[in-house]
Amino acid sequence: MKIKDAIHRADDIRPNPFPIDVKVQALAALDGKIALEIHLMDISEVQKFNYTEEDIEKELLVPFPHDKLYVDFLVAEIGFDNGEYNKYENDRAMFNQEYGEYLRWFARTYKPAQGNSERRCACHE
C-alpha cells in the first residue's frame, strides 16, 4: 500500500481536518516502529522510513494482506486527536489485532530473531 492510499482510505472512513504532512509523519513513525520491533532492523536502517510529503507515492513497509493495519492506525489516531475516545479505543483495538497478526506472521515466516529476515524479506532492500 502506498502512503497516499492509506491516507485516502483513512480519510474516507473518518473525515478530518488534519494536514497530510501530519498523517505522513504518523505513518513514518509506525514504519520505523515496525522496522525496529518486528523486522529487527538496525537503527541506522530506520532513517529511510522518515517520510515527508514528497514520499506520498512510496510503498509502506507492511505488504498485502497485512497492510490494513495502516488504515486502522490512522483512523485510531484521528479519533484520538478529535477527542473521540470511545471510537479511538475501538479503532486502536482493531489496529492492535492487525499489528499482532502481522508480527506473528512475520516471525513464523522470516524468523528474524535468528537473523534470517535480511536474507529473504524484500523490505530490507
C-alpha positions in Angstrom: 0.0 0.0 0.0 1.3 3.4 -0.8 1.3 6.2 1.7 -1.3 8.2 -0.2 -3.6 5.1 -0.3 -3.5 4.7 3.5 -4.3 8.3 4.0 -7.2 8.4 1.5 -8.8 5.3 2.9 -8.5 6.6 6.5 -9.9 10.0 5.4 -12.9 8.2 3.7 -13.6 6.3 6.9 -13.1 9.2 9.3 -13.2 12.6 7.6 -10.9 15.1 9.4 -9.2 18.5 9.2 -5.6 17.2 9.8 -3.0 18.1 7.2 -1.4 15.4 5.0 2.1 16.0 6.5 0.8 15.1 10.0 -0.5 11.8 8.6 2.7 11.1 6.6 4.7 11.6 9.8 2.4 9.3 11.7 2.9 6.6 9.1 6.7 7.2 9.1 6.7 6.6 12.9 4.7 3.4 12.5 7.0 2.1 9.8 10.0 2.9 12.0 8.5 1.0 14.9 7.7 -2.0 12.7 11.3 -1.9 11.3 12.8 -1.9 14.7 10.4 -4.1 16.7 9.3 -6.7 14.1 11.9 -6.7 11.3 14.7 -6.2 13.9 16.5 -3.7 11.6 19.5 -1.8 12.8 18.7 1.7 14.0 20.8 3.1 11.1 18.5 1.5 8.6 15.3 3.0 10.1 16.2 6.5 8.8 14.9 5.5 5.4 11.4 5.4 6.9 11.4 9.1 7.8 8.9 10.1 5.2 7.9 13.5 4.0 5.0 14.7 1.8 7.3 14.2 -1.2 7.3 10.4 -0.4 3.5 10.2 -0.8 3.9 7.7 -3.7 6.2 5.3 -1.7 5.1 1.9 -0.6 4.8 1.3 3.1 6.7 -1.4 4.8 4.0 -3.9 5.5 2.7 -5.8 2.4 -0.8 -7.0 1.5 -2.8 -8.6 3.1 -1.5 -7.2 6.4 -1.4 -3.5 5.2 -4.8 -2.8 6.6 -3.0 -2.0 9.8 -2.0 1.4 8.4 -5.6 2.5 7.8 -6.6 1.2 11.2 -3.7 3.1 12.8 -4.6 6.4 11.1 -8.3 6.1 11.9 -7.5 5.5 15.5 -5.1 8.5 15.6 -7.7 10.7 14.1 -10.3 9.6 16.6 -7.9 10.3 19.5 -6.9 13.7 18.1 -10.6 14.6 17.7 -11.3 13.6 21.3 -13.5 10.7 20.3 -12.1 8.4 22.9 -14.7 5.6 22.6 -14.1 5.4 18.8 -10.3 5.6 19.5 -10.4 2.6 21.8 -12.3 0.5 19.3 -10.1 1.6 16.4 -7.0 1.0 18.4 -8.1 -2.5 19.3 -8.6 -3.2 15.6 -5.1 -1.8 14.9 -3.6 -3.9 17.7 -5.2 -7.0 16.3 -3.8 -6.3 12.8 -0.4 -5.5 14.2 -0.3 -8.6 16.2 -1.3 -10.8 13.3 1.4 -9.2 11.2 4.0 -9.7 13.9 3.1 -13.4 14.3 3.1 -14.0 10.5 6.5 -12.2 10.0 8.1 -14.1 12.9 6.8 -17.5 11.6 7.8 -16.7 8.0 11.2 -15.0 8.4 12.4 -15.9 11.9 14.1 -12.5 12.4 15.4 -13.4 15.9 17.6 -16.0 14.2 19.0 -13.4 11.8 17.1 -14.7 8.8 14.9 -11.7 7.9 17.5 -9.8 5.9 18.2 -12.7 3.6 14.6 -13.2 2.5 12.5 -10.1 3.2 12.2 -7.7 0.3 11.5 -4.9 2.9 15.3 -4.7 3.6 16.1 -3.6 0.0 
